[in-house]
C-alpha cells in the first residue's frame, strides 16, 4: 500500500553517484498503519534523491517493503522538502552548514526582523538584509545565491517530472548535470542515452516527441542509428553492419522517411564523435570495434611470448597420473604440457573428451611447479566461467574456488560497470576460463582490461556449442583464425565409448544423422509422434521420474510459446512434480501459480545475493502477508518480494540457451516443426550434450533433420578472426 512518512533524515548508509541512497529516517508522522509502529523511531529507507540534510523535514511517498536480505525498508517513490515554517526551524536552517558565514546569532536576527517572510525577502529583495545589524553584503549574497540554488534544484526536478520522467529518473538526471540540467535537455535531450545508463532510446524519444521535437531532428536521427545498431547486434550477434542495412530500419524507428543526405550527414557526425567506426563498407559501434580490437591485440601479444620451461614436466605429469589414478592420452598430455609452457592456450573438445579432467591436472601442475600453497593458489589463480552453474561445477571438480566473470570483475548492476578494470587491475597471475563458447565480445574485452598484460590465460570450451547470447563469437573466431595455439581433444571418455548420446552429438557435428542410433540402448530414446501427442508423452516420462532429484531430470525446449513450448510444459508438469496440497502455500504471480516445492530458475544476475542467471532452486517458503517467496539455491536461501518476482520462473522445462554450463543425468527434448525458426544445428547439439546418462527426444524426426541441416543461425558477422590474421588497420 502506498502512503507517506514525514520526519527527518538521520544518516546515509550507502549512496551512489546517481543519487541512490540507503539511509536512516526518523518518522514523526505517517498515514500507513503498518508503518505507525515506527513513529518517533527510525526506519531504513531507499530511493533516489537530489540531496538530503539533517536540518529540513521531509515527506517521503512510497511503501513499506521487505528486502530479501536487509529486511523492512521504506521504498521512496518521490519526496518533498517541508519548508521551515516556525522561528526555531528557520533559525536552525539558516545557521546550518548550507550557508557559510551565517551563525546562529545572525540567523536569529534575520528571522526576528523578517518573520514569516524571511525566505521570500532573501530570494526577492536580498538588499533589505543589509539593513539588519551585523549582516554584510557578503552575507546577503551567500544567503540569496545558495537559497536560489537550493530552490532551483527542486524546480528543475519538477520540470523534468512534467516532461514525463519518473521521480527516480528526474533525480538521476539532476544529480548528473546539476545546474546545467535544463541547458542539456534543451540542447540535446538524446545525450542522456550516452551519459546515463538507465536512459533508453525509447524512453527519451517518447518524451522528446511529446515535447514537439522535429521528427527529423539530426540528434534524433543520430540516436536512432545507434539504437538500431545496438538492437540488431543484440538480436543477430553481429559486430558490424552495412549502410543500407541500417537505413532500412530508420522508418520503423522514427515513423518517417528521411533523406539520404540527412542520413549520410548523421553517419559522418557519428564517426567524428567516435560513436561509430567505419572500415571500408562496414559500420561498427565504437565499443564493439574496440572490444574485438582489445581481444585480438591481447591474444596476439600473449601468443608471441617466450615459452616457460620445465625440464622434468613429463615426470611431473606421470606423478599426476599416479596421484589421480588416471592415464592421460597423448592429446591430453600435450594440453597439460602446453598449459604450463604457453602464456595463452585454447583447449577445445566435445562432450566426454576430458576437458574437466584436464583443468584439474593443469591446476595441480601449476601449483607443483611453482611450489605454491593452497593459499597462494587462491591469491594467484582465478577459475572463471560465464554462469554460476558452470563456476560451481568447476569448483566441485577441482576443489579450487571458481567464480562467474561478472563477480570476479565486481560488476555494478546499477550502471553496468566493473570495479576491476583498466584503472584497477586484478593481481592474479593466471586465469583459466571454462565454457568459453558462452562469452561475448564485450564481456571478454572487459575481462582483459581488468587483467595485467602479463597474466597467463587458458580458455576451455566446446567449439560446436551455441555462441554467446550477446554479440560476437569469440571462441570460434579465435580457433578459426589458425593464429593461436589450440589443442583439440578428440578421444572420448565420459559415459564410455558405447554411449549413444555422445555418438548422436558427434553425428550432429558431422552432419551424419541416422535413425539407426535410436532405441537400441537405454541411454538414447526417440519417441516419434505428432505435435499434438508430444506433451502427453512428456507427462508419461515425467511421471516415471517424478521422485528423482530436481538436479538430475530436466526438460529442455527451444521455445517458450506454442503448445509444446516451455510455458505450457511447465504448466502441465507442475502437478506431476509438485502436486497441489492443502499444506503447501501458493501465490499467484501474473498468470503463474507458484507453490512451495516448485522448481524454479533464476533469470538475472543478482551478485549481492550470490544468485546468478541460470541457477536452479526450489521454493522453500511462501508468505502471503507480506508477499514473499523464499528460494533455496543449493543451500543459499534468497528471499524475493513482489518487486523482483520477475527474476525467476518455473523450471520443470527451461530453454536450451539457459541450460548452457549445466549437465543433467536425464534430459528430455521436444522436437516439432512448429519450432522451425529456433531449430538449428548448434542449438540441438547443445541440448543433446547437456545429458549425462539418458536422453529422450520426443516428436517429429524431420524436425531433428531440419535442425541438423540448418546452420544459418550459426553465421555471425564478426572481424575478430580477420584482426588476428591480418592485424588491425
C-alpha positions in Angstrom: 0.0 0.0 0.0 1.3 3.5 -1.0 1.4 6.3 1.6 3.9 8.7 3.2 6.2 9.2 6.1 7.2 12.6 7.4 10.2 13.3 9.5 13.9 13.9 9.4 16.8 12.4 7.6 19.4 11.0 10.1 22.3 9.5 8.1 23.2 7.7 4.8 24.3 4.1 4.9 25.1 3.7 1.2 24.9 6.1 -1.7 25.8 6.1 -5.4 26.8 8.9 -7.8 23.4 8.9 -9.5 21.6 9.8 -6.3 20.5 6.4 -5.0 20.6 6.4 -1.2 20.0 3.8 1.6 19.7 5.7 4.8 18.1 6.1 8.2 15.0 8.3 8.7 13.2 9.3 11.9 9.5 9.0 11.4 7.3 11.7 13.1 4.1 11.1 11.1 2.6 8.6 8.7 -0.7 7.6 7.1 0.3 4.0 6.8 -0.9 1.6 9.5 2.0 -0.9 9.1 4.5 2.0 9.5 2.9 3.6 12.5 5.0 1.4 14.8 8.0 3.5 13.6 6.6 6.8 14.8 9.3 8.5 16.9 11.7 5.7 15.8 13.9 5.3 12.9 13.4 3.3 9.7 15.7 2.3 6.9 14.7 3.9 3.5 15.8 3.6 -0.1 15.3 5.8 -3.1 16.7 8.4 -5.4 17.3 11.9 -4.1 18.9 15.2 -5.1 20.3 16.0 -1.7 19.2 15.4 1.9 20.2 17.3 5.0 19.6 16.8 8.7 18.0 20.2 9.2 15.0 20.0 7.0 11.9 17.9 7.5 10.9 15.7 4.5 7.8 13.9 3.3 8.7 10.6 1.6 6.0 9.0 -0.6 6.2 5.2 -1.1 5.6 1.9 0.6 7.0 -0.5 3.2 8.8 -3.4 1.5 10.7 -6.4 2.7 14.2 -6.6 1.2 15.2 -10.2 0.7 18.5 -9.6 2.5 18.1 -6.4 4.7 14.5 -6.7 6.0 11.9 -4.0 6.3 12.6 -0.8 4.4 10.5 2.2 3.2 10.9 2.4 -0.6 10.6 6.0 -1.6 9.0 6.8 -5.0 9.0 10.6 -4.6 9.6 13.1 -1.9 9.2 16.8 -1.0 11.1 19.1 1.4 9.0 20.7 4.1 9.9 24.4 4.2 10.7 25.5 7.7 7.6 27.3 9.0 8.4 28.4 12.5 11.0 30.6 14.1 13.2 27.9 15.6 13.3 25.7 12.5 14.1 28.7 10.3 16.9 29.7 12.6 18.2 26.2 12.5 18.1 26.1 8.7 19.8 29.4 8.2 22.6 28.6 10.6 23.3 25.2 9.0 26.4 24.4 7.0 24.4 25.2 3.9 25.1 28.9 4.4 28.8 29.7 5.2 29.4 32.7 7.4 25.9 32.7 8.9 26.0 31.5 12.5 23.1 31.1 15.0 23.3 34.8 16.2 22.9 36.2 12.7 20.2 33.8 11.8 18.2 34.8 14.9 18.5 38.5 13.9 17.3 37.8 10.4 14.3 35.7 11.4 13.4 38.2 14.2 13.5 41.1 11.7 11.7 39.4 8.7 9.5 36.8 10.4 7.4 34.5 8.2 8.6 36.4 5.1 12.3 35.5 5.7 12.8 33.3 2.7 10.8 35.5 0.3 12.8 38.5 1.3 16.1 36.6 0.9 15.1 35.5 -2.6 13.3 38.6 -3.9 14.8 41.5 -2.1 18.3 40.5 -0.7 19.4 44.1 -0.4 17.0 44.5 2.6 19.1 42.1 4.5 21.9 44.7 4.9 19.5 46.9 6.9 19.7 44.2 9.7 22.6 44.9 12.1 25.8 42.8 11.6 24.5 41.4 8.2 27.0 42.3 5.5 26.6 42.4 1.7 28.7 39.3 1.5 26.3 37.6 4.0 23.3 38.7 1.9 24.9 37.4 -1.3 25.6 34.0 0.2 22.1 33.7 1.6 20.5 34.8 -1.7 22.6 32.7 -4.1 22.5 29.5 -2.0 18.8 29.7 -1.4 18.2 30.3 -5.1 20.3 27.3 -5.9 18.6 25.2 -3.3 15.1 26.1 -4.6 16.0 25.8 -8.3 17.1 22.2 -7.9 13.5 21.3 -6.8 12.0 23.4 -9.6 14.2 21.6 -12.1 13.2 18.2 -10.8 9.5 19.2 -11.0 10.1 20.4 -14.6 11.7 17.0 -15.5 8.7 15.2 -14.0 6.3 17.3 -16.1 8.2 16.4 -19.2 7.4 12.7 -18.4 10.4 11.5 -16.4 9.7 9.5 -13.3 10.8 10.9 -10.0 13.7 8.4 -10.0 14.8 9.4 -13.5 14.5 13.1 -12.6 16.8 12.6 -9.6 19.3 10.7 -11.6 19.3 13.3 -14.4 19.7 16.2 -12.0 22.4 14.5 -10.0 24.3 14.1 -13.3 24.1 17.6 -14.6 23.2 19.8 -11.6 22.7 23.4 -12.6 23.3 22.6 -16.3 20.3 20.2 -16.5 17.9 22.4 -18.3 20.6 23.6 -20.8 21.5 19.9 -21.5 17.8 19.0 -22.1 17.2 21.9 -24.3 20.3 21.5 -26.4 20.1 17.7 -27.0 17.9 15.5 -24.8 19.3 12.4 -26.6 22.7 12.9 -25.0 21.1 11.4 -21.8 21.2 8.0 -23.5 25.0 8.2 -23.7 25.5 9.7 -20.3 23.1 7.8 -18.1 22.9 4.0 -18.1 19.2 4.0 -17.1 18.1 6.1 -20.1 17.0 4.2 -23.2 16.3 5.5 -26.7 12.6 4.6 -26.5 12.1 6.4 -23.2 13.9 9.5 -24.3 12.3 9.6 -27.8 8.8 9.3 -26.3 9.5 12.4 -24.1 11.2 14.3 -27.0 8.2 13.7 -29.3 5.8 14.8 -26.6 7.9 17.9 -26.3 7.3 18.6 -30.1 10.8 17.9 -31.3 11.1 17.8 -35.1 10.8 14.1 -36.2 13.8 14.6 -38.5 15.9 16.4 -35.9 19.5 15.4 -36.5 20.1 14.5 -32.9 17.1 12.2 -33.1 18.3 10.6 -36.3 21.8 10.0 -34.8 20.4 8.5 -31.6 18.1 6.2 -33.7 21.1 4.9 -35.8 22.9 3.9 -32.6 19.7 2.3 -31.2 19.2 0.3 -34.5 22.8 -0.9 -34.5 22.5 -2.0 -30.8 19.2 -3.8 -31.4 20.5 -5.6 -34.5 23.7 -6.5 -32.7 21.8 -8.0 -29.7 19.4 -9.8 -32.0 21.7 -11.3 -34.5 25.1 -11.2 -32.7 26.8 -9.3 -35.5 29.8 -7.0 -34.9 29.2 -4.7 -37.9 26.5 -3.6 -40.3 26.2 -2.1 -43.8 25.0 1.4 -44.5 21.9 0.3 -46.5 21.0 -2.3 -43.8 20.8 0.3 -41.0 18.9 2.7 -43.3 16.2 0.1 -44.0 15.2 0.3 -40.3 15.0 4.1 -40.0 11.3 4.4 -40.9 10.3 1.7 -38.4 12.1 3.5 -35.6 11.4 7.2 -36.5 8.0 6.8 -38.1 9.2 8.9 -41.1 11.4 8.6 -44.1 14.5 10.8 -44.1 16.6 11.9 -47.0 19.8 10.1 -47.8 21.6 13.4 -47.4 20.5 13.8 -43.8 21.2 10.1 -43.1 24.8 10.4 -44.6 25.4 13.6 -42.7 24.3 11.9 -39.4 26.6 8.9 -40.1 29.5 11.3 -40.7 28.9 13.1 -37.5 28.7 9.9 -35.5 32.1 9.0 -37.0 33.5 12.3 -36.0 32.1 11.9 -32.5 33.6 8.4 -32.3 30.2 6.8 -31.7 30.7 4.5 -34.7 33.7 3.3 -36.6 33.7 2.8 -40.4 36.1 0.4 -42.0 35.6 0.2 -45.8 31.8 -0.5 -46.1 31.5 -1.9 -42.5 29.9 0.2 -39.7 30.7 -0.8 -36.1 29.5 0.6 -32.8 32.6 2.1 -31.3 32.5 -0.2 -28.2 32.2 -3.3 -30.4 35.1 -2.3 -32.6 37.2 -1.6 -29.5 36.2 -4.9 -27.9 37.4 -7.0 -30.9 40.5 -4.9 -31.2 41.4 -5.4 -27.5 40.8 -9.2 -27.7 42.9 -9.6 -30.9 45.8 -7.4 -29.6 46.0 -9.1 -26.2 46.0 -12.7 -27.5 48.4 -11.9 -30.3 50.7 -10.4 -27.7 50.4 -13.4 -25.4 50.9 -15.9 -28.2 54.3 -14.4 -29.0 55.7 -14.5 -25.5 58.5 -17.0 -24.9 57.6 -20.4 -23.7 58.0 -21.2 -20.0 60.4 -24.1 -19.4 60.3 -27.1 -17.1 62.8 -29.9 -17.8 61.0 -32.6 -15.8 57.5 -31.8 -16.9 57.0 -35.4 -18.3 57.9 -36.8 -14.9 55.6 -34.4 -13.2 52.7 -35.5 -15.4 53.5 -39.1 -14.5 53.2 -38.2 -10.8 49.8 -36.6 -11.6 48.6 -39.8 -13.2 49.6 -41.8 -10.2 48.1 -39.3 -7.7 44.8 -39.1 -9.6 44.8 -42.8 -10.6 44.3 -41.9 -14.3 46.1 -42.3 -17.6 46.1 -39.3 -19.9 46.0 -39.9 -23.7 48.6 -38.2 -25.9 46.5 -35.1 -26.7 45.6 -34.6 -23.0 49.3 -34.7 -22.2 50.0 -32.1 -24.9 47.3 -29.9 -23.4 48.7 -30.2 -19.9 52.3 -29.5 -21.1 51.3 -26.5 -23.2 49.2 -25.2 -20.4 52.4 -24.6 -18.5 54.6 -23.6 -21.4 52.3 -21.1 -23.1 51.0 -17.8 -21.8 47.9 -18.3 -23.9 46.3 -21.5 -24.9 42.9 -22.7 -26.1 41.7 -26.2 -25.2 38.6 -27.4 -27.1 36.7 -30.6 -27.4 33.3 -32.1 -27.5 31.5 -33.8 -24.6 33.3 -36.7 -22.9 36.8 -35.7 -24.1 38.0 -35.0 -20.6 38.1 -31.2 -20.5 37.3 -31.1 -16.8 39.9 -33.7 -16.1 42.5 -31.5 -17.9 41.5 -28.4 -15.9 42.2 -30.3 -12.7 45.6 -31.5 -14.0 46.6 -28.0 -15.2 45.9 -26.5 -11.8 47.8 -29.2 -9.9 50.8 -29.0 -12.3 50.9 -25.2 -11.9 50.8 -25.5 -8.2 53.6 -28.1 -8.0 56.0 -26.4 -10.5 55.6 -23.1 -8.7 55.7 -24.7 -5.3 52.6 -22.8 -4.3 50.5 -23.4 -1.2 46.7 -23.6 -1.4 46.6 -20.0 -0.2 49.0 -18.9 -2.9 46.8 -20.6 -5.5 43.7 -18.8 -4.3 45.5 -15.4 -4.5 47.3 -16.0 -7.8 44.9 -18.2 -9.8 41.3 -17.4 -10.9 38.9 -20.0 -12.2 36.2 -18.3 -14.2 33.0 -19.2 -16.0 30.2 -17.2 -17.7 27.5 -18.7 -15.4 27.0 -19.6 -11.8 26.2 -23.2 -12.6 29.4 -23.6 -14.7 31.5 -22.0 -12.0 30.1 -24.3 -9.4 30.9 -27.3 -11.5 34.5 -26.2 -11.9 34.8 -25.6 -8.2 33.4 -29.0 -7.3 35.6 -30.8 -9.9 38.9 -29.0 -8.9 38.2 -28.1 -5.2 39.6 -24.7 -6.2 37.3 -21.6 -5.7 35.6 -20.6 -9.0 33.6 -17.5 -9.9 31.5 -16.0 -12.6 33.3 -13.5 -14.7 30.9 -10.8 -13.6 31.6 -11.5 -9.9 35.4 -11.6 -10.5 35.2 -8.2 -12.2 33.0 -6.8 -9.4 30.1 -5.9 -11.7 28.0 -2.9 -10.6 24.5 -3.7 -11.9 23.3 -0.1 -11.2 25.4 1.4 -14.0 26.7 -1.8 -15.8 30.3 -1.1 -15.0 33.1 -3.2 -13.5 35.2 -2.2 -10.5 38.1 -4.4 -11.8 39.1 -2.5 -15.0 41.9 -0.9 -16.8 42.5 1.5 -14.0 42.1 -1.1 -11.2 43.6 -4.3 -12.4 43.4 -7.7 -10.7 46.6 -9.0 -9.3 46.0 -12.7 -10.3 48.8 -14.1 -12.5 46.9 -17.0 -14.1 43.3 -17.1 -15.3 41.5 -20.3 -16.5 38.1 -19.9 -18.2 35.7 -22.7 -18.8 32.6 -22.8 -21.1 34.3 -20.1 -23.2 31.8 -20.5 -26.1 29.3 -18.6 -24.0 31.5 -15.5 -23.6 30.6 -12.5 -25.8 33.0 -9.9 -27.1 32.0 -7.1 -24.7 32.5 -9.3 -21.6 35.7 -10.8 -22.8 37.2 -7.4 -23.6 36.2 -6.1 -20.1 37.9 -9.1 -18.6 41.1 -8.4 -20.5 41.0 -4.8 -19.4 41.0 -5.9 -15.8 44.0 -8.2 -16.2 47.7 -7.4 -16.4 49.1 -7.8 -19.9 51.4 -10.5 -18.5 48.5 -12.6 -17.0 48.6 -16.1 -18.2 45.2 -17.1 -19.9 43.8 -20.5 -20.8 40.4 -20.9 -22.2 38.4 -24.1 -22.4 35.3 -24.7 -24.4 33.3 -26.7 -27.0 33.6 -25.1 -30.4 30.4 -26.7 -31.5 28.1 -25.3 -28.8 25.9 -22.3 -29.1 27.7 -19.0 -29.3 27.1 -16.3 -26.7 23.7 -14.8 -26.3 25.2 -11.3 -26.6 27.2 -10.2 -29.7 30.3 -11.9 -31.0 31.6 -15.4 -31.4 34.9 -15.2 -29.5 35.8 -18.8 -29.1 35.1 -19.9 -32.7 36.9 -16.8 -34.1 40.0 -17.4 -32.0 40.1 -21.0 -33.2 39.2 -20.4 -36.9 42.0 -17.8 -37.2 44.6 -20.5 -37.0 46.9 -17.9 -35.5 46.8 -19.1 -31.9 47.8 -22.2 -30.0 44.9 -24.7 -29.9 44.7 -28.2 -28.5 41.7 -30.1 -29.7 40.7 -33.1 -27.6 39.2 -35.9 -29.5 39.2 -39.2 -27.6 36.0 -40.0 -25.7 35.9 -40.9 -22.0 32.7 -39.8 -20.4 30.0 -42.5 -20.3 32.3 -44.9 -22.1 32.8 -45.4 -25.8 29.5 -47.1 -26.3 27.4 -44.0 -25.3 24.8 -43.4 -27.9 24.3 -39.9 -26.6 27.8 -39.0 -27.4 27.5 -40.7 -30.8 24.5 -38.7 -31.6 26.3 -35.5 -30.6 29.2 -36.3 -32.9 26.8 -37.4 -35.7 25.1 -33.9 -35.4 28.5 -32.3 -35.5 29.5 -34.3 -38.6 26.1 -34.0 -40.4 25.7 -37.7 -40.4 22.4 -38.3 -38.7 20.9 -41.8 -38.8 17.7 -43.2 -37.4 19.5 -46.4 -36.6 21.1 -45.0 -33.5 17.8 -44.5 -31.6 16.1 -47.0 -29.4 18.8 -49.6 -29.5 20.0 -49.0 -25.9 18.6 -47.5 -22.8 20.5 -44.2 -22.9 19.0 -42.8 -26.2 15.3 -42.9 -27.0 13.4 -41.2 -29.8 9.6 -41.3 -29.3 8.2 -40.4 -32.7 4.7 -38.8 -32.5 2.7 -35.9 -33.8 2.9 -32.4 -32.4 -0.3 -32.9 -30.5 0.9 -36.0 -28.8 4.3 -34.6 -27.6 3.2 -33.1 -24.3 1.3 -36.3 -23.3 4.5 -38.3 -23.8 6.5 -35.8 -21.8 4.0 -36.2 -19.0 4.4 -40.0 -19.1 8.1 -39.7 -18.9 8.0 -37.1 -16.2 5.7 -39.4 -14.1 8.3 -42.1 -14.3 11.0 -39.8 -12.9 8.9 -37.6 -10.6 10.7 -38.9 -7.5 14.2 -38.1 -8.9 16.2 -35.2 -7.6 15.3 -31.9 -9.3 19.0 -31.6 -10.2 19.0 -34.8 -12.2 15.9 -34.6 -14.5 15.4 -31.7 -16.9 13.2 -30.9 -19.9 14.9 -28.6 -22.5 12.8 -26.9 -25.2 13.8 -24.5 -28.0 10.9 -22.0 -27.4 8.7 -20.5 -24.7 5.4 -20.3 -26.6 3.3 -22.7 -28.6 1.6 -26.0 -27.5 4.9 -27.7 -26.8 6.8 -24.6 -25.5 8.4 -24.1 -22.1 5.5 -22.2 -20.6 2.8 -24.8 -21.4 5.1 -27.7 -20.4 5.7 -26.1 -17.0 2.0 -25.6 -16.5 1.3 -29.2 -17.2 4.2 -30.7 -15.2 3.8 -28.7 -12.1 1.1 -31.0 -10.8 3.2 -34.1 -11.6 6.3 -33.0 -9.8 4.7 -30.8 -7.1 1.1 -31.8 -6.7 -1.3 -29.3 -5.2 -1.7 -29.9 -1.4 -3.5 -28.0 1.3 -0.3 -28.0 3.3 1.6 -26.2 0.6 1.1 -22.4 0.3 0.6 -20.9 -3.2 0.9 -17.4 -4.7 -0.4 -16.2 -8.0 2.1 -14.0 -9.8 0.7 -12.8 -13.1 -0.8 -15.9 -14.7 1.5 -18.3 -13.0 0.8 -20.1 -9.7 3.9 -20.7 -7.6 3.7 -23.4 -4.9 6.0 -24.4 -2.1 8.3 -27.1 -3.5 8.3 -25.8 -7.1 11.4 -26.0 -9.2 12.4 -22.5 -10.5 15.2 -20.9 -12.5 16.9 -17.5 -11.9 16.7 -15.2 -14.9 19.1 -12.4 -13.9 22.4 -11.9 -12.1 21.9 -10.8 -8.5 25.5 -10.8 -7.3 24.7 -9.1 -4.0 22.6 -12.2 -3.1 25.0 -14.7 -4.7 22.5 -15.9 -7.2 23.0 -15.8 -11.0 21.3 -16.2 -14.3 20.6 -19.9 -14.9 20.8 -21.0 -11.3 18.1 -23.6 -10.4 16.5 -23.9 -7.0 13.4 -24.9 -5.0 10.7 -22.7 -3.5 11.1 -23.4 0.2 8.6 -21.0 1.7 5.8 -18.7 0.5 4.2 -16.0 2.6 1.1 -14.1 1.5 1.2 -11.3 4.2 3.6 -9.8 3.3 4.0 -11.4 -0.1 7.3 -13.2 -0.1 8.9 -16.2 -1.9 11.9 -17.9 -0.4 14.0 -19.9 -2.9 16.7 -22.4 -1.9 19.6 -22.4 -4.4 21.7 -25.3 -3.1 21.7 -24.0 0.4 21.7 -20.3 -0.4 18.2 -19.1 0.7 17.1 -16.0 -1.3 14.0 -14.1 -0.3 12.0 -12.4 -3.1 9.4 -9.7 -2.8 6.9 -8.5 -5.4 9.4 -6.1 -6.9 11.6 -9.0 -8.0 9.1 -11.8 -8.6 10.0 -11.3 -12.3 13.6 -12.5 -11.6 12.6 -16.2 -11.7 10.2 -18.6 -13.4 9.1 -22.3 -13.2 11.9 -24.7 -14.3 10.4 -28.1 -14.9 11.2 -27.1 -18.5 13.9 -24.5 -19.4 15.3 -23.2 -22.6 18.4 -24.8 -24.2 20.1 -21.4 -24.0 19.6 -21.3 -20.2 20.9 -24.8 -19.8 24.4 -23.9 -21.1 27.0 -24.6 -18.5 24.8 -27.3 -16.8 24.5 -31.0 -17.1 21.7 -33.4 -16.0 21.5 -37.2 -15.7 18.3 -37.3 -17.7 17.2 -34.8 -20.4 14.0 -34.7 -22.4 13.9 -32.5 -25.6 10.6 -32.0 -27.5 11.2 -31.5 -31.3 8.4 -30.4 -33.6 8.4 -28.5 -36.9 6.4 -25.7 -35.2 9.7 -24.8 -33.6 11.2 -24.2 -37.1 12.5 -20.7 -36.5 14.5 -22.0 -33.5 15.7 -25.3 -35.0 19.3 -25.1 -35.8 22.4 -27.2 -35.5 24.3 -25.7 -32.6 21.1 -25.4 -30.5 20.3 -29.1 -30.8 23.9 -30.1 -30.3 24.0 -28.0 -27.1 20.7 -29.6 -25.8 21.9 -33.1 -26.6 25.2 -32.6 -24.8 23.5 -31.5 -21.6 22.6 -35.1 -20.9 25.0 -37.4 -19.0 23.1 -40.7 -18.7 19.8 -40.8 -20.6 18.3 -38.7 -23.4 14.7 -38.6 -24.7 13.9 -36.9 -28.0 10.1 -36.6 -28.5 8.2 -35.5 -31.6 8.9 -35.4 -35.3 12.0 -36.9 -36.8 12.0 -34.5 -39.7 12.2 -31.6 -37.1 15.5 -33.1 -35.9 16.7 -33.4 -39.5 15.8 -29.8 -40.2 17.7 -28.7 -37.2 20.9 -30.6 -38.1 20.9 -29.2 -41.6 20.2 -25.6 -40.5 23.5 -23.7 -39.9 22.1 -20.3 -40.9 21.8 -19.2 -37.3 25.4 -20.0 -36.7 26.6 -17.3 -39.0 27.6 -14.1 -37.3 29.4 -11.2 -38.9 32.5 -10.5 -36.9 36.0 -9.3 -37.6 37.9 -10.7 -34.6 39.2 -13.6 -36.9 40.3 -11.1 -39.5 42.0 -8.9 -37.0 44.0 -11.9 -35.8 45.1 -12.9 -39.3 45.7 -9.5 -40.9 46.2 -7.2 -38.0 44.2 -4.1 -37.3 44.3 -1.5 -40.0 
